[in-house]
Amino acid sequence: MKQALLTDLFDHEAASSIRIDIHKRYTLTDAARAHSDLKSRQILGASVFTI
């Protein structure tokens, strides 16, 4: 069931019927910074790690 929901979500995003705003992007080497920003409420929206 979870897989079907994720598939639907990504299908909608790919079709531009919904928009996911990413507030901040971090590299994996910045994981400690991401945690600190989250803990201190520096992040206002979605954040992702880039690989």
C-alpha distance matrix in Angstrom:
0.0 3.8 5.4 5.2 6.4 8.8 9.9 10.8 12.5 14.5 15.4 16.8 18.6 20.0 21.2 22.8 21.4 20.6 22.5 21.5 24.8 25.3 28.2 29.0 28.5 29.4 30.2 29.1 32.8 32.6 29.9 32.6 33.6 30.0 29.7 33.2 32.4 29.3 31.3 34.2 32.2 33.3 29.9 29.3 26.1 23.4 24.6 23.6 25.1 26.5 27.1
3.8 0.0 3.8 5.4 5.1 6.2 8.6 9.9 10.5 12.4 14.1 15.4 16.6 18.3 20.0 21.2 20.1 18.7 20.1 18.7 21.8 22.0 24.7 25.4 24.8 25.7 26.5 25.5 29.1 28.8 26.1 28.8 29.8 26.2 26.0 29.5 28.7 25.7 27.8 30.7 28.6 29.7 26.3 25.9 22.7 19.9 20.9 19.9 21.4 23.0 23.7
5.4 3.8 0.0 3.8 5.5 5.1 6.1 8.6 9.8 10.6 12.1 14.2 15.3 16.3 18.2 19.9 19.3 18.4 19.7 18.5 21.7 21.8 24.9 25.4 24.3 25.3 25.7 24.8 28.5 28.6 26.2 29.2 30.2 26.7 26.9 30.5 29.7 26.9 29.3 32.2 30.2 30.9 27.3 27.1 23.6 20.5 21.2 19.6 20.7 21.7 22.1
5.2 5.4 3.8 0.0 3.8 5.5 5.0 6.2 8.6 10.0 10.4 12.3 14.2 15.2 16.4 18.3 17.3 16.9 18.9 18.4 21.9 22.6 25.9 26.8 26.1 27.5 28.2 27.6 31.4 31.3 29.1 32.1 32.7 29.1 29.5 32.9 31.7 29.0 31.5 34.1 31.8 32.4 28.8 28.0 24.5 21.6 22.8 21.5 23.1 24.0 24.6
6.4 5.1 5.5 3.8 0.0 3.8 5.4 5.1 6.1 8.7 9.8 10.6 12.3 14.2 15.4 16.6 15.2 14.2 16.1 15.5 18.9 19.9 23.0 24.2 23.9 25.5 26.7 26.4 30.1 29.5 27.3 30.1 30.5 26.8 27.1 30.4 29.0 26.1 28.7 31.1 28.6 29.3 25.7 24.7 21.2 18.6 20.2 19.4 21.5 22.7 23.8
8.8 6.2 5.1 5.5 3.8 0.0 3.8 5.4 5.0 6.2 8.4 9.9 10.5 12.1 14.1 15.2 14.7 13.4 14.6 13.4 16.8 17.3 20.5 21.4 20.7 22.2 23.2 22.9 26.7 26.3 24.2 27.3 27.6 24.0 24.7 28.0 26.6 24.0 26.8 29.2 26.9 27.2 23.5 22.9 19.3 16.3 17.4 16.2 18.0 19.0 20.1
9.9 8.6 6.1 5.0 5.4 3.8 0.0 3.8 5.4 5.3 6.0 8.6 9.9 10.4 12.2 14.2 13.9 13.5 15.1 14.7 18.3 19.0 22.5 23.4 22.5 24.1 24.9 24.8 28.6 28.4 26.7 30.0 30.2 26.7 27.7 31.0 29.5 27.2 30.1 32.4 30.0 30.1 26.3 25.6 21.9 18.9 19.9 18.3 19.9 20.3 21.0
10.8 9.9 8.6 6.2 5.1 5.4 3.8 0.0 3.8 5.6 5.0 6.2 8.6 9.8 10.5 12.3 11.1 11.0 13.4 13.7 17.5 18.9 22.4 23.8 23.5 25.6 26.8 27.1 30.8 30.3 28.6 31.7 31.6 27.9 28.9 32.0 30.2 27.8 30.7 32.8 30.0 30.2 26.4 25.2 21.4 18.9 20.5 19.6 21.8 22.3 23.5
12.5 10.5 9.8 8.6 6.1 5.0 5.4 3.8 0.0 3.8 5.5 5.3 6.2 8.7 10.0 10.7 9.8 8.6 10.3 10.1 13.8 15.2 18.6 20.2 20.1 22.4 23.9 24.4 28.0 27.2 25.6 28.6 28.3 24.6 25.7 28.6 26.6 24.3 27.3 29.2 26.4 26.5 22.7 21.4 17.7 15.1 16.9 16.3 18.8 19.5 21.2
14.5 12.4 10.6 10.0 8.7 6.2 5.3 5.6 3.8 0.0 3.8 5.4 4.9 6.0 8.5 9.7 10.2 9.3 10.3 10.0 13.5 14.5 18.1 19.3 18.6 20.8 21.9 22.6 26.3 25.8 24.6 27.9 27.5 24.0 25.5 28.5 26.6 24.6 27.9 29.7 27.1 26.7 22.9 22.0 18.2 15.3 16.4 15.1 17.2 17.3 18.6
15.4 14.1 12.1 10.4 9.8 8.4 6.0 5.0 5.5 3.8 0.0 3.8 5.4 5.1 6.2 8.6 8.8 9.5 11.4 12.3 15.9 17.4 21.1 22.4 21.8 24.3 25.3 26.1 29.8 29.3 28.3 31.6 31.1 27.7 29.3 32.2 30.1 28.2 31.5 33.2 30.4 30.0 26.2 25.0 21.2 18.6 19.9 18.7 20.7 20.5 21.7
16.8 15.4 14.2 12.3 10.6 9.9 8.6 6.2 5.3 5.4 3.8 0.0 3.8 5.5 5.1 6.2 5.3 5.9 8.5 10.2 13.9 16.1 19.6 21.6 21.6 24.4 26.0 27.1 30.6 29.7 28.7 31.8 31.0 27.4 29.1 31.7 29.3 27.3 30.7 32.1 29.0 28.6 24.8 23.2 19.4 17.3 19.3 18.7 21.3 21.4 23.2
18.6 16.6 15.3 14.2 12.3 10.5 9.9 8.6 6.2 4.9 5.4 3.8 0.0 3.8 5.4 5.0 6.1 5.2 6.1 7.2 10.7 12.7 16.3 18.1 18.1 21.0 22.6 24.0 27.5 26.5 25.7 28.9 27.8 24.4 26.4 28.9 26.3 24.7 28.2 29.4 26.5 25.7 21.9 20.5 16.8 14.5 16.2 15.6 18.2 18.1 20.1
20.0 18.3 16.3 15.2 14.2 12.1 10.4 9.8 8.7 6.0 5.1 5.5 3.8 0.0 3.8 5.4 7.7 8.4 9.0 10.3 13.3 14.9 18.5 19.9 19.3 22.1 23.2 24.7 28.1 27.5 27.1 30.5 29.5 26.3 28.5 31.1 28.7 27.3 30.9 32.2 29.4 28.3 24.6 23.5 19.8 17.3 18.4 17.2 19.2 18.4 19.9
21.2 20.0 18.2 16.4 15.4 14.1 12.2 10.5 10.0 8.5 6.2 5.1 5.4 3.8 0.0 3.8 5.5 7.8 9.5 11.9 15.0 17.2 20.7 22.6 22.4 25.4 26.7 28.4 31.7 31.0 30.5 33.8 32.7 29.4 31.5 34.0 31.4 29.9 33.5 34.5 31.5 30.5 26.8 25.3 21.7 19.7 21.2 20.5 22.7 22.0 23.7
22.8 21.2 19.9 18.3 16.6 15.2 14.2 12.3 10.7 9.7 8.6 6.2 5.0 5.4 3.8 0.0 3.8 5.3 6.3 9.4 12.0 14.7 17.9 20.2 20.5 23.8 25.6 27.5 30.7 29.5 29.3 32.3 30.8 27.6 29.8 31.9 29.1 27.8 31.3 32.1 28.9 27.8 24.2 22.4 18.9 17.4 19.3 19.1 21.7 21.2 23.4
21.4 20.1 19.3 17.3 15.2 14.7 13.9 11.1 9.8 10.2 8.8 5.3 6.1 7.7 5.5 3.8 0.0 3.8 6.9 10.1 13.1 16.2 19.3 21.9 22.6 25.9 27.9 29.6 32.9 31.5 30.9 33.7 32.4 28.9 30.8 32.9 30.1 28.4 31.8 32.6 29.2 28.5 24.9 22.7 19.3 18.1 20.5 20.7 23.6 23.6 25.9
20.6 18.7 18.4 16.9 14.2 13.4 13.5 11.0 8.6 9.3 9.5 5.9 5.2 8.4 7.8 5.3 3.8 0.0 3.8 6.7 9.8 12.9 15.9 18.7 19.6 22.9 25.2 26.9 30.1 28.5 27.7 30.4 29.0 25.5 27.3 29.3 26.5 24.7 28.0 28.8 25.5 24.9 21.3 19.0 15.6 14.4 17.1 17.6 20.8 21.2 23.8
22.5 20.1 19.7 18.9 16.1 14.6 15.1 13.4 10.3 10.3 11.4 8.5 6.1 9.0 9.5 6.3 6.9 3.8 0.0 3.8 6.3 9.5 12.5 15.2 16.3 19.8 22.3 24.2 27.2 25.5 25.0 27.6 25.9 22.6 24.7 26.5 23.5 22.1 25.5 26.1 22.8 21.8 18.3 16.2 12.8 11.7 14.2 14.9 18.2 18.6 21.5
21.5 18.7 18.5 18.4 15.5 13.4 14.7 13.7 10.1 10.0 12.3 10.2 7.2 10.3 11.9 9.4 10.1 6.7 3.8 0.0 3.8 6.3 9.5 12.0 13.1 16.4 19.0 20.8 23.8 22.0 21.3 23.9 22.4 18.9 20.9 22.9 20.0 18.5 22.0 22.8 19.6 18.7 15.0 13.4 9.8 8.1 10.5 11.3 14.8 15.6 18.6
24.8 21.8 21.7 21.9 18.9 16.8 18.3 17.5 13.8 13.5 15.9 13.9 10.7 13.3 15.0 12.0 13.1 9.8 6.3 3.8 0.0 3.8 6.2 9.2 11.1 14.6 17.6 19.8 22.4 20.1 19.9 22.2 20.2 17.0 19.3 20.7 17.5 16.5 20.1 20.4 17.2 15.8 12.4 10.6 7.4 6.7 8.9 10.6 14.0 14.9 18.4
25.3 22.0 21.8 22.6 19.9 17.3 19.0 18.9 15.2 14.5 17.4 16.1 12.7 14.9 17.2 14.7 16.2 12.9 9.5 6.3 3.8 0.0 3.8 5.7 7.3 10.8 13.9 16.2 18.7 16.4 16.3 18.7 16.6 13.5 16.1 17.7 14.6 13.9 17.7 18.1 15.3 13.6 10.2 9.6 6.6 4.9 5.6 7.2 10.6 11.6 15.3
28.2 24.7 24.9 25.9 23.0 20.5 22.5 22.4 18.6 18.1 21.1 19.6 16.3 18.5 20.7 17.9 19.3 15.9 12.5 9.5 6.2 3.8 0.0 3.8 7.1 10.3 13.9 16.4 18.2 15.3 15.5 17.2 14.6 11.9 14.5 15.3 11.9 11.8 15.4 15.2 12.4 10.3 7.2 6.8 5.1 5.3 5.7 8.5 11.5 13.0 16.8
29.0 25.4 25.4 26.8 24.2 21.4 23.4 23.8 20.2 19.3 22.4 21.6 18.1 19.9 22.6 20.2 21.9 18.7 15.2 12.0 9.2 5.7 3.8 0.0 3.8 6.7 10.3 12.9 14.5 11.7 12.2 14.1 11.5 9.0 12.2 13.1 10.0 10.6 14.3 14.3 12.4 9.9 7.3 8.8 7.7 6.9 4.8 6.7 8.8 10.2 14.0
28.5 24.8 24.3 26.1 23.9 20.7 22.5 23.5 20.1 18.6 21.8 21.6 18.1 19.3 22.4 20.5 22.6 19.6 16.3 13.1 11.1 7.3 7.1 3.8 0.0 3.8 6.9 9.8 11.7 9.5 10.4 13.0 11.0 8.8 12.3 13.8 11.6 12.3 15.9 16.4 15.1 12.7 10.4 12.3 10.8 8.8 5.7 5.1 5.7 6.6 10.2
29.4 25.7 25.3 27.5 25.5 22.2 24.1 25.6 22.4 20.8 24.3 24.4 21.0 22.1 25.4 23.8 25.9 22.9 19.8 16.4 14.6 10.8 10.3 6.7 3.8 0.0 3.8 6.4 8.0 5.9 7.1 9.9 8.3 6.7 10.3 12.0 10.7 11.8 14.9 15.9 15.4 13.2 11.5 14.3 13.3 11.3 7.6 6.2 4.7 6.0 8.9
30.2 26.5 25.7 28.2 26.7 23.2 24.9 26.8 23.9 21.9 25.3 26.0 22.6 23.2 26.7 25.6 27.9 25.2 22.3 19.0 17.6 13.9 13.9 10.3 6.9 3.8 0.0 3.8 5.3 5.2 7.0 10.2 9.7 9.0 12.1 14.0 13.6 14.7 17.5 18.7 18.7 16.6 15.2 18.0 16.9 14.5 10.8 8.5 5.4 5.1 6.4
29.1 25.5 24.8 27.6 26.4 22.9 24.8 27.1 24.4 22.6 26.1 27.1 24.0 24.7 28.4 27.5 29.6 26.9 24.2 20.8 19.8 16.2 16.4 12.9 9.8 6.4 3.8 0.0 3.8 5.3 5.3 8.8 9.8 9.2 11.2 13.7 14.2 14.8 17.1 19.0 19.4 18.0 16.6 19.6 18.5 15.9 12.2 9.6 6.1 6.8 6.8
32.8 29.1 28.5 31.4 30.1 26.7 28.6 30.8 28.0 26.3 29.8 30.6 27.5 28.1 31.7 30.7 32.9 30.1 27.2 23.8 22.4 18.7 18.2 14.5 11.7 8.0 5.3 3.8 0.0 3.8 5.6 7.7 8.7 9.6 11.6 13.2 14.2 15.6 17.4 18.9 19.9 18.3 17.6 21.0 20.5 18.4 14.6 12.7 9.4 9.9 9.7
32.6 28.8 28.6 31.3 29.5 26.3 28.4 30.3 27.2 25.8 29.3 29.7 26.5 27.5 31.0 29.5 31.5 28.5 25.5 22.0 20.1 16.4 15.3 11.7 9.5 5.9 5.2 5.3 3.8 0.0 3.8 5.5 5.2 6.2 8.7 9.9 10.5 12.3 14.2 15.3 16.3 14.5 14.1 17.6 17.5 15.8 12.2 11.1 8.6 10.0 11.2
29.9 26.1 26.2 29.1 27.3 24.2 26.7 28.6 25.6 24.6 28.3 28.7 25.7 27.1 30.5 29.3 30.9 27.7 25.0 21.3 19.9 16.3 15.5 12.2 10.4 7.1 7.0 5.3 5.6 3.8 0.0 3.8 5.4 5.0 6.2 8.6 9.8 10.5 12.2 14.2 15.1 14.2 13.4 16.9 16.6 14.7 11.3 10.2 8.1 10.6 11.7
32.6 28.8 29.2 32.1 30.1 27.3 30.0 31.7 28.6 27.9 31.6 31.8 28.9 30.5 33.8 32.3 33.7 30.4 27.6 23.9 22.2 18.7 17.2 14.1 13.0 9.9 10.2 8.8 7.7 5.5 3.8 0.0 3.8 5.4 5.1 6.2 8.6 9.9 10.5 12.2 14.1 13.4 13.7 17.3 17.8 16.7 13.5 13.3 11.7 14.2 15.4
33.6 29.8 30.2 32.7 30.5 27.6 30.2 31.6 28.3 27.5 31.1 31.0 27.8 29.5 32.7 30.8 32.4 29.0 25.9 22.4 20.2 16.6 14.6 11.5 11.0 8.3 9.7 9.8 8.7 5.2 5.4 3.8 0.0 3.8 5.4 5.0 6.0 8.5 9.7 10.4 12.0 10.5 11.1 14.8 15.7 15.1 12.0 12.5 11.4 13.8 15.7
30.0 26.2 26.7 29.1 26.8 24.0 26.7 27.9 24.6 24.0 27.7 27.4 24.4 26.3 29.4 27.6 28.9 25.5 22.6 18.9 17.0 13.5 11.9 9.0 8.8 6.7 9.0 9.2 9.6 6.2 5.0 5.4 3.8 0.0 3.8 5.4 5.1 6.1 8.5 9.9 10.4 9.2 8.6 12.2 12.5 11.5 8.5 9.2 8.9 11.9 14.3
29.7 26.0 26.9 29.5 27.1 24.7 27.7 28.9 25.7 25.5 29.3 29.1 26.4 28.5 31.5 29.8 30.8 27.3 24.7 20.9 19.3 16.1 14.5 12.2 12.3 10.3 12.1 11.2 11.6 8.7 6.2 5.1 5.4 3.8 0.0 3.8 5.5 5.1 6.0 8.6 9.8 10.0 9.8 13.3 13.9 13.1 10.7 11.6 11.4 14.8 16.9
33.2 29.5 30.5 32.9 30.4 28.0 31.0 32.0 28.6 28.5 32.2 31.7 28.9 31.1 34.0 31.9 32.9 29.3 26.5 22.9 20.7 17.7 15.3 13.1 13.8 12.0 14.0 13.7 13.2 9.9 8.6 6.2 5.0 5.4 3.8 0.0 3.8 5.4 5.1 6.1 8.4 8.3 9.7 13.3 14.8 14.9 12.8 14.3 14.2 17.3 19.5
32.4 28.7 29.7 31.7 29.0 26.6 29.5 30.2 26.6 26.6 30.1 29.3 26.3 28.7 31.4 29.1 30.1 26.5 23.5 20.0 17.5 14.6 11.9 10.0 11.6 10.7 13.6 14.2 14.2 10.5 9.8 8.6 6.0 5.1 5.5 3.8 0.0 3.8 5.5 5.2 6.0 4.8 6.0 9.7 11.5 12.1 10.3 12.5 13.3 16.2 19.0
29.3 25.7 26.9 29.0 26.1 24.0 27.2 27.8 24.3 24.6 28.2 27.3 24.7 27.3 29.9 27.8 28.4 24.7 22.1 18.5 16.5 13.9 11.8 10.6 12.3 11.8 14.7 14.8 15.6 12.3 10.5 9.9 8.5 6.1 5.1 5.4 3.8 0.0 3.8 5.5 5.0 6.0 5.6 8.7 10.0 10.4 9.2 11.7 13.1 16.5 19.3
31.3 27.8 29.3 31.5 28.7 26.8 30.1 30.7 27.3 27.9 31.5 30.7 28.2 30.9 33.5 31.3 31.8 28.0 25.5 22.0 20.1 17.7 15.4 14.3 15.9 14.9 17.5 17.1 17.4 14.2 12.2 10.5 9.7 8.5 6.0 5.1 5.5 3.8 0.0 3.8 5.5 7.7 8.7 11.4 13.2 13.9 13.0 15.3 16.3 19.7 22.3
34.2 30.7 32.2 34.1 31.1 29.2 32.4 32.8 29.2 29.7 33.2 32.1 29.4 32.2 34.5 32.1 32.6 28.8 26.1 22.8 20.4 18.1 15.2 14.3 16.4 15.9 18.7 19.0 18.9 15.3 14.2 12.2 10.4 9.9 8.6 6.1 5.2 5.5 3.8 0.0 3.8 5.5 8.1 10.6 13.4 14.9 14.2 16.9 18.0 21.2 24.0
32.2 28.6 30.2 31.8 28.6 26.9 30.0 30.0 26.4 27.1 30.4 29.0 26.5 29.4 31.5 28.9 29.2 25.5 22.8 19.6 17.2 15.3 12.4 12.4 15.1 15.4 18.7 19.4 19.9 16.3 15.1 14.1 12.0 10.4 9.8 8.4 6.0 5.0 5.5 3.8 0.0 3.8 5.3 7.0 10.0 12.0 12.1 15.3 17.2 20.4 23.6
33.3 29.7 30.9 32.4 29.3 27.2 30.1 30.2 26.5 26.7 30.0 28.6 25.7 28.3 30.5 27.8 28.5 24.9 21.8 18.7 15.8 13.6 10.3 9.9 12.7 13.2 16.6 18.0 18.3 14.5 14.2 13.4 10.5 9.2 10.0 8.3 4.8 6.0 7.7 5.5 3.8 0.0 3.8 6.4 9.4 11.4 10.9 14.1 15.8 18.5 21.8
29.9 26.3 27.3 28.8 25.7 23.5 26.3 26.4 22.7 22.9 26.2 24.8 21.9 24.6 26.8 24.2 24.9 21.3 18.3 15.0 12.4 10.2 7.2 7.3 10.4 11.5 15.2 16.6 17.6 14.1 13.4 13.7 11.1 8.6 9.8 9.7 6.0 5.6 8.7 8.1 5.3 3.8 0.0 3.8 5.8 7.6 7.5 11.0 13.3 16.1 19.6
29.3 25.9 27.1 28.0 24.7 22.9 25.6 25.2 21.4 22.0 25.0 23.2 20.5 23.5 25.3 22.4 22.7 19.0 16.2 13.4 10.6 9.6 6.8 8.8 12.3 14.3 18.0 19.6 21.0 17.6 16.9 17.3 14.8 12.2 13.3 13.3 9.7 8.7 11.4 10.6 7.0 6.4 3.8 0.0 3.8 7.2 8.8 12.5 15.5 18.1 21.7
26.1 22.7 23.6 24.5 21.2 19.3 21.9 21.4 17.7 18.2 21.2 19.4 16.8 19.8 21.7 18.9 19.3 15.6 12.8 9.8 7.4 6.6 5.1 7.7 10.8 13.3 16.9 18.5 20.5 17.5 16.6 17.8 15.7 12.5 13.9 14.8 11.5 10.0 13.2 13.4 10.0 9.4 5.8 3.8 0.0 3.8 6.5 10.1 13.6 16.0 19.6
23.4 19.9 20.5 21.6 18.6 16.3 18.9 18.9 15.1 15.3 18.6 17.3 14.5 17.3 19.7 17.4 18.1 14.4 11.7 8.1 6.7 4.9 5.3 6.9 8.8 11.3 14.5 15.9 18.4 15.8 14.7 16.7 15.1 11.5 13.1 14.9 12.1 10.4 13.9 14.9 12.0 11.4 7.6 7.2 3.8 0.0 3.8 6.8 10.5 13.0 16.5
24.6 20.9 21.2 22.8 20.2 17.4 19.9 20.5 16.9 16.4 19.9 19.3 16.2 18.4 21.2 19.3 20.5 17.1 14.2 10.5 8.9 5.6 5.7 4.8 5.7 7.6 10.8 12.2 14.6 12.2 11.3 13.5 12.0 8.5 10.7 12.8 10.3 9.2 13.0 14.2 12.1 10.9 7.5 8.8 6.5 3.8 0.0 3.8 7.1 9.8 13.3
23.6 19.9 19.6 21.5 19.4 16.2 18.3 19.6 16.3 15.1 18.7 18.7 15.6 17.2 20.5 19.1 20.7 17.6 14.9 11.3 10.6 7.2 8.5 6.7 5.1 6.2 8.5 9.6 12.7 11.1 10.2 13.3 12.5 9.2 11.6 14.3 12.5 11.7 15.3 16.9 15.3 14.1 11.0 12.5 10.1 6.8 3.8 0.0 3.8 6.4 9.7
25.1 21.4 20.7 23.1 21.5 18.0 19.9 21.8 18.8 17.2 20.7 21.3 18.2 19.2 22.7 21.7 23.6 20.8 18.2 14.8 14.0 10.6 11.5 8.8 5.7 4.7 5.4 6.1 9.4 8.6 8.1 11.7 11.4 8.9 11.4 14.2 13.3 13.1 16.3 18.0 17.2 15.8 13.3 15.5 13.6 10.5 7.1 3.8 0.0 3.8 6.5
26.5 23.0 21.7 24.0 22.7 19.0 20.3 22.3 19.5 17.3 20.5 21.4 18.1 18.4 22.0 21.2 23.6 21.2 18.6 15.6 14.9 11.6 13.0 10.2 6.6 6.0 5.1 6.8 9.9 10.0 10.6 14.2 13.8 11.9 14.8 17.3 16.2 16.5 19.7 21.2 20.4 18.5 16.1 18.1 16.0 13.0 9.8 6.4 3.8 0.0 3.8
27.1 23.7 22.1 24.6 23.8 20.1 21.0 23.5 21.2 18.6 21.7 23.2 20.1 19.9 23.7 23.4 25.9 23.8 21.5 18.6 18.4 15.3 16.8 14.0 10.2 8.9 6.4 6.8 9.7 11.2 11.7 15.4 15.7 14.3 16.9 19.5 19.0 19.3 22.3 24.0 23.6 21.8 19.6 21.7 19.6 16.5 13.3 9.7 6.5 3.8 0.0
